[in-house]
Amino acid sequence: DYVVCLVPLTKETHHWFDDAAFAAMKPSAVFLNFARGAVVDENALIQALRAGRIRGAGLDVFETEPLPADSPLWRMENVLITPHNAGQSPHYNARAIDQFLRNYRAFRSGQPMESVVDLSAGY
């Protein structure tokens, strides 16, 4: 009933959610995107919402940010828009500092660091 998008944006995932993806969902499905805006073909999403092929969407990210004022998504009653802050929590800053300090100590001692970006993979 809910499709939650949490994937990185890569060449392979660009517009991953397209007409075919929305057509494969149940009409009662709600699509939630907390990943990257370009993972979704926004025109396909808008058409799926307008046609009732999916029930609704909750969107924290968009292909163009900020979301243009003339985007139809602003006026759709079956769309909830949040201000690109879904990853925030009361503990985010403390956890980020802890991870930075662990990585700093690992780097200084020549040990492997946590959550290293793989530039060849794109994330």
C-alpha positions as CSV (number, residue, x, y, z in Angstrom):
1,D,0.0,0.0,0.0
2,Y,3.0,2.3,0.5
3,V,6.0,2.5,-1.8
4,V,8.9,4.3,0.0
5,C,11.8,5.5,-2.2
6,L,15.2,5.7,-0.4
7,V,17.7,5.0,-3.1
8,P,20.7,7.0,-4.2
9,L,20.6,8.9,-7.5
10,T,22.9,7.2,-10.0
11,K,22.8,6.7,-13.8
12,E,20.8,3.5,-13.1
13,T,18.2,5.1,-10.9
14,H,17.6,8.3,-12.8
15,H,13.8,8.4,-13.5
16,W,13.6,4.9,-12.0
17,F,10.0,5.6,-11.0
18,D,8.4,6.2,-14.4
19,D,5.1,5.5,-16.1
20,A,5.7,1.7,-15.9
21,A,6.6,1.9,-12.2
22,F,3.4,3.8,-11.3
23,A,1.3,1.6,-13.5
24,A,2.5,-1.4,-11.5
25,M,1.3,0.0,-8.2
26,K,-2.2,-0.5,-6.8
27,P,-4.6,2.3,-7.2
28,S,-4.7,2.6,-3.4
29,A,-0.9,3.0,-3.2
30,V,0.8,6.0,-1.8
31,F,4.2,6.9,-3.1
32,L,6.8,8.4,-0.7
33,N,10.0,9.9,-1.9
34,F,12.7,10.7,0.6
35,A,15.6,9.9,-1.8
36,R,16.6,12.3,-4.6
37,G,14.2,14.1,-6.8
38,A,15.5,12.9,-10.1
39,V,14.9,9.3,-9.2
40,V,11.3,10.1,-10.1
41,D,9.9,11.2,-13.5
42,E,7.8,14.0,-12.0
43,N,5.6,14.2,-15.2
44,A,4.8,10.5,-14.9
45,L,4.0,10.9,-11.2
46,I,1.7,13.9,-11.9
47,Q,-0.1,11.9,-14.6
48,A,-0.5,8.9,-12.3
49,L,-1.9,11.1,-9.5
50,R,-4.3,12.9,-11.9
51,A,-5.5,9.7,-13.4
52,G,-6.1,8.0,-10.1
53,R,-3.5,5.2,-10.9
54,I,-2.1,5.8,-7.4
55,R,-3.9,7.3,-4.4
56,G,-1.4,9.9,-3.3
57,A,2.2,11.0,-2.7
58,G,4.4,12.4,0.0
59,L,7.3,14.2,-1.4
60,D,10.4,15.6,0.4
61,V,12.6,16.0,-2.7
62,F,12.0,17.1,-6.3
63,E,13.7,17.2,-9.7
64,T,14.1,21.0,-9.4
65,E,14.6,22.4,-5.9
66,P,13.1,24.4,-4.6
67,L,9.9,23.1,-6.3
68,P,8.8,25.8,-8.8
69,A,5.8,27.8,-7.7
70,D,4.0,26.8,-10.9
71,S,4.4,23.0,-10.3
72,P,1.0,21.3,-10.3
73,L,2.1,19.3,-7.3
74,W,1.5,22.3,-5.1
75,R,-2.2,22.3,-6.0
76,M,-2.9,18.6,-5.8
77,E,-5.0,17.5,-2.8
78,N,-3.5,14.0,-2.8
79,V,0.1,15.3,-2.4
80,L,1.9,16.1,0.8
81,I,5.0,18.3,0.4
82,T,7.7,18.6,3.0
83,P,10.6,21.0,3.0
84,H,13.5,18.5,2.2
85,N,14.1,17.8,5.9
86,A,12.8,14.3,6.3
87,G,16.2,13.1,7.5
88,Q,16.2,15.4,10.6
89,S,15.7,14.1,14.1
90,P,16.4,15.4,17.5
91,H,19.6,13.3,17.6
92,Y,20.9,14.0,14.1
93,N,23.6,16.5,15.1
94,A,25.0,14.4,18.0
95,R,25.1,11.3,15.8
96,A,26.8,13.2,13.0
97,I,29.5,14.5,15.3
98,D,30.0,11.1,16.8
99,Q,30.5,9.6,13.4
100,F,32.8,12.4,12.3
101,L,35.0,11.9,15.4
102,R,35.1,8.1,14.9
103,N,36.2,8.7,11.3
104,Y,38.7,11.3,12.3
105,R,40.3,9.0,14.7
106,A,40.3,6.1,12.2
107,F,41.8,8.4,9.5
108,R,44.6,9.6,11.9
109,S,45.5,6.0,12.8
110,G,45.3,4.6,9.3
111,Q,42.2,2.4,10.0
112,P,39.2,2.0,7.7
113,M,36.5,4.7,8.1
114,E,32.8,4.2,8.3
115,S,30.3,5.1,5.6
116,V,32.9,6.1,3.0
117,V,31.5,7.4,-0.3
118,D,32.3,5.2,-3.3
119,L,32.8,7.7,-6.0
120,S,32.7,5.0,-8.7
121,A,29.2,3.9,-7.6
122,G,28.0,7.5,-7.2
123,Y,27.1,7.4,-3.5
